[in-house]
Structures are given as C-alpha cells and as structure tokens.
C-alpha cells in the first residue's frame, strides 16, 4: 500500500486498529519526545553535558570551546564565567568553595595611560594597550613593516598591528632568518631561535612572512624573535595558517585592503632556560576596507570584520570559522581597547559585528 505518511508500520494492516496498550505507549513516547525537544531549545552542549543557554556576548571567547584558569587576566574574570555556568563545566572551581581560579590576581591590571608615539600607518586605528616606551611590559616597537607591543617579563609580544594591501605583496621568497631583535632596549633579554629547541612548540609568526613579500628586508623583518611566539603545531599549521592565506586571498582576488591586529594572551607554562611564556590563546582581528581616493580608510557601518580567538593547543578544529567571535569579546578577554580613533557610534557597531 502506498501512503503519504512518513512512518508506516509494515507488519500490520493499516486498516486494523492498533492495540490499546501500543497506542498508549506510542502517545506517551511522542509526548516525551516533544517535551524534550522543546526543552532543548534553551540548552547548549558544553564540555560533554547540556547546560542552560547563556548569553555569551560579554564573556571571553574561551567559553565557546574550553576555558582554563590560564586564559583569564584575573580571578574576577574567571568568577564571572563560573557564575554564568554554575555547574562549572570548565572545572574553574577546583576545591568546590564557589570561587574560580583563586591563584589569579584579584583584578586585571589597568591599561597604561595614553602616551604620545610617533605616527605610523599601522597605528591609524589605535594603540590597543596604550603601549609606549615607559612600561617594559607594554613596550612599543615600531618598524616600517608593522608595530607591536612587547613584554619584557613574558618575553613575547602582546599584539601586533599592520596593514596589508597589494603594495606589500610580491615575489620575494621566505627568508627563514629567525634571529634576536637588537632593537630591544637594554635590560631586555633578546630571545634566540635556540630558546625554542626541544619545546614541542613551533616558532609561530604573528605578522606572517607571507604578508611581507614585496622586498627582502620586509620579509626578513617578520623573522625577528619579537614577532614570534611558542605556538602549538596543530594551531600554527592548521586554522592559523588557513586564516593567513584567506586574508591574503582578499587582497589577491578582490584587491581589498586590510588592517590587522593579532596577538596572544594567557599562560600555559614556559619554555627554555629563560622561561619564555607560552600563551594559552591567540586572537586576530581583520578589518576589510576599500581605501578612498583621499587616502582615508573608508570605514562604514557595512565594513566587514573578521575576528577570531582560538586556543593555543593541538587538536584544534582546522576551520578557523569555528572560532569567530566579536572584537568586543576579545576586548573582554585582553583588556585592550580597539578602534579607539574611530567615531564612537561606528566603533561600537564594528566591535559587536558578527559575520
């Protein structure tokens, strides 16, 4: 018999009534299925269990995959996550006393006050941590190819900022000349390539070699060790590299211009005899625009923003799109201020933009 029903009981004629007990059981089963399905509308699968859905717009991006105490700037930040997820799927309350990550500082460090710095095309959209030349753990290094904020104590950068357009791309091969950065001031240890030896981490670029291929000196500048972090191989060779290649494709294929911020935060150990910090998470913000004839960036409410925040670990998802987030949530995680030189209304809109 041909019917238009989605379920057909083939072992019994459809013209015969079903036994009362079977009908009762079927009705109960359908009712339970409907109830569970309706209840799941407010649930999310987090760390191996179902939890009540939480508005994460003001939480750090680690809650989208897995948070560790090393991902947070302060105990207060970790506590906010614990209170948002009282069942503690991330294991932040280790002793069950209701307080998360008690070894962390009670509050995040304040931003340094803004200080005057030489103008740079790479700072046209702001200086996220107010880096300058006074605080050795927020030290600004400026080059023609990029700018970055460096930490003397962590021995890695906080962030880098650079522009990418067709004028930076050309035929130059990868120079591969990793070397110490002699531009660091006296009293800073100059990290060497050998400091990474035997660490099981890649020497990962923040400003990619592939973004500076017009001239040899430009590509070579990306191999200074101040632009390098200990990066998990699966991360460096997987979603991080794919995002780098995707951003360049926007220039090659569509002649777009990009302003890029990227960096690392958190801590999950140290490597080498000089105790170089291994960051627990990496982030990148890409602002895609068409430069106007007058030289302005031409940013509007329709400007495309690509923001990602991903764990610095192996076994990450190879698709960087799985780690997309908002600029605002990266600010929550890092304490930085992005796009500070834009008009307030436009800045606030772009910070909350999601693809």
C-alpha positions, 0 to 999 in steps of 0.5 A: 500500500502506498501512503503519504505518511512518513512512518508506516508500520509494515507488519500490520494492516493499516486498516486494523486498529492498533492495540490499546496498550501500543497506542498508549505507549506510542502517545506517551513516547511522542509526548516525551519526545516533544517535551524534550525537544522543546526543552532543548531549545534553551540548552547548549552542549558544553564540555560533554553535558547540556547546560542552560543557554547563556548569553555569551556576548560579554564573556571571553571567547574561551567559553565557546570551546574550553576555558582554563584558569590560564586564559583569564587576566584575573580571578574576577574574570574567571568568577564571572564565567563560573557564575554564568555556568554554575555547574562549572563545566570548565572545572574553574572551581577546583576545591568546590568553595564557589570561587574560580581560579583563586591563584589569579590576581584579584583584578586585571591590571589597568591599561597604561595611560595614553602616551604620545608615539610617533605616527605610523600607518599601522597605528591609524586605528589605535594603540590597543594597550596604550603601549609606549616606551615607559612600561617594559611590559607594554613596550612599543616597537615600531618598524616600517613593516608593522608595530607591536607591543612587547613584554619584557617579563613574558618575553613575547609580544602582546599584539601586533598591528599592520596593514596589508594591501597589494603594495606589500605583496610580491615575489620575494621568497621566505627568508627563514632568518629567525634571529634576536631583535637588537632593537630591544632596549637594554635590560631586555633579554633578546630571545634566540631561535635556540630558546625554542629547541626541544619545546614541542612548540613551533616558532609561530609568526604573528605578522606572517612572512607571507604578508611581507613579500614585496622586498627582502628586508620586509620579509626578513623583518617578520623573522625577528624573535619579537614577532614570534611566539611558542605556538602549538603545531596543530594551531600554527599549521592548521586554522592559523595558517588557513586564516593567513592565506584567506586574508591574503586571498582578499587582497589577491582576488578582490584587491581589498585592503586590510588592517590587522591586529593579532596577538596572544594572551594567557599562560600555559607554562614556559619554555627554555632556560629563560622561561619564555611564556607560552600563551594559552590563546591567540586572537586576530582581528581583520578589518576589510576596507576599500581605501578612498581616493583621499587616502582615508580608510573608508570605514562604514557601518557595512565594513566587514570584520573578521575576528577570531580567538582560538586556543593555543593547543593541538587538536584544534578544529582546522576551520578557523570559522569555528572560532569567530567571535566579536572584537568586543569579546576579545576586548573582554578577554585582553583588556585592550581597547580597539578602534579607539580613533574611530567615531564612537557610534561606528566603533561600537557597531564594528566591535559587536559585528558578527559575520 
